[in-house]
Amino acid sequence: MNEQLTESLENYLETIGMLVRKNKIARVKDISKELNVKSSSVNIALNVLADKGLIIHEKYGYVELTKEGKRIADDIQHKEDILFHFFADILGVDKDIALKDACRMEHTISDETLAKIIFFIGKISKNSIKNNK
């Protein structure tokens, strides 16, 4: 699916993915608690995600990611992980601040900029390995 998702919908997908990895299941009340929003807001977002073919959700049942939904959720999490590592481990930003910044930036960073950060991290890592020999 190439259609752009809002930051909010991406957060829902990412949260569902995290809950499934952590608990093997995702439920409306868990998503609500994790995102600190009302269950009614979760249900509205889930309806939109279901209409886009990114989740499967039976009313009062578990929430499952479709193949495409999982791909998008994993991509968002991957971006966050890279940004967090860059901020916290490379730049030395406080871990709480690094996580908040990574969470916000994962939604807007371009593929080109992310690729340059990954390249930079690779160069830094290779240089530190060479210097430690």
N, C-alpha and C positions, 0 to 999 in steps of 0.2 A: 504494500500500500504506500503510494508516494504522497498521498494527501497529508498536508501538515497537521500535526496535532497541537493543541494548545499546551502550554507548560503544565497546566492543571491536569489534563488528560494523561500527559506523559508521566506525571507524578503518580497517578492512579495505577498505570501499567507497571511502573517501577515498584510500587508498593505491593501490588499483587504478586509480582515475581519474587520479591524478597520474602513475603509471607509463605509462598509455596516452597521456596528453598528452605526456609527456617522451620515451618510447621507441617509441611506436606500439603496443606490446604490454605485457602483464603476464604474468609467469610466477611459479609458486610460489616459486622460489628468489629472485626479485627482491623479492617481497612479504615473504618471510622475512627477507631482509637488511635491507630498509627498516624493518620493524617490530621487528627484533631478537628474533625468535621462531623456534622450530623449525619445519621444514617440516611435521611432523605436526600442529602447532597450526594452521598455515595451512590444511591440508587439511580439518581439522575445521570451521573457520570457513567455508571455501568451500562445504562440503556444506550448512551451514545457510543460507548466502546463496542457494545454488542452489535449495534447497527453498522458499525464500521468493520465488523468481522474480526475484531481483535480479542474478544473474550466470549466465553459461553457462560451464561448465568441463568439458572432457573430461579424463579422467585422463591425466596427463603432457602435457596440451596447454596452450594459452594460456587466460587468463581474460578473459572479455569481460563488460562490463556490459550488462544489458538496458536498455531505454528507461527503465524505472522506477528501476533501479539507478543509471543515469547521472544522472537527475534528483535522486535523493537525494544522491549523491556531490557533484554540483555545488552543491547547497544547503548541504551541510556546509562545502565549501570557501569558498563565498560568506560564510557566517557567520564563518569563521576570518579571512578577508580583512578584513571590516568591523571585527571586534574588534581585530585586529592594528593596523590603521590608527588606530583610536580610541586604543588604548593607546600606541602608539609615536609617532604623529604629532601627536595632539591633546594627550594627557596627558604626553608626553615620557618614557614608561617605556623603559628600556633594551630594545633590539630583541630580544635573546635572551629576556629575561623576558617581554616582550610576546608573543612567539611561543608560549612555553610556556603562558602564561595563556590566550591565545586558543585554543590547541589543547584545553585542558581545558574551557573555558567554552562552546565551540561546541556541545557535546553537551547542555548543560543550560539554556542561555539561552532564555527564553520569546520567542515571536514579538512580544509586546507590548514587552518590554524592548528587543529588537533594533530594532524600529521606532522607538522613542524615541531610541536611539543614532543611527540613520540620520538622523532628523529633526534631532537636535542637531548632527551633523556638517554637515548641509546649512546650518543657521543659522550656524554658525561660519564655514563657507566663504564664504557670502554676505557676512557682516560683514567678513571679511578682504579680500574683493574691494572692498567699498565703501570701506574704510579705506585701501586702497592706491591709490585714484584720486586 
